[in-house]
Amino acid sequence: LGGFTTDNTYGSGNGLWHLSAGRRNTAGHTPTSSVYYGQNEGADGGGDYDNGYANGGAILSPPISLPDSDDLTLSFNMFSETEGSRSWDVCGLDVNPGSGFGQLLSSANGSLPTGTGGVWTNMTASLGSYRGTNVSLRFRFDTFDNVLNGYEGWYVDDVRITTYAEGLPDYYAFSLADGETAT
């Protein structure tokens, strides 16, 4: 999990977050594994989050030290299939700069989709207002009830934070002839 931890007591509890090889055959993400909110998935997906209860849980990042840069972007790939309501089966991403978690993205307000139409989708959000701080991230899912939970759920993969100086990547390229070395 790369330092991330699961909290399956968050929200309604009875949570289903775990490391999964589900959807590994679906293009659009690093195929080996991802974190998944659901159960009984196979290599091509097909699980659900219907455990008979209202259920919720979260994935928490370790503290992340952000550089003092305006152009900080969080990106991740996601695959989701939920009830499709903005009130039930809510996916969310929160950030904690040390003073408590605040919402960054949520399917409740439309900044995250309630479903990705059977494909992995890349999502981005600015972290520029948190520059120069230590933050923690929380991916959360909550059904809020035990009704209509037979949908596949939410996969999250390839979480990255990037920064660009003045909008341009900082890189160098050069070539070495046979037998030359660089230090």
Secondary structure, 3 states (H helix, E strand, C coil): CCCCEEECCCCCCCCCEEEECCCCCCCCCCCCCEEEECECCECCECCECCCCCCCEEEEECCCEECCCCCCEEEEEEEEEECCCCCCCCEEEEEEECCCCCEEEEECCCCCCCCECCCCCEEEEEECHHHCCCEEEEEEEEECCCCCCCCCCEEEEEEEEEEECECCECCCCCCCCCCCCCCC
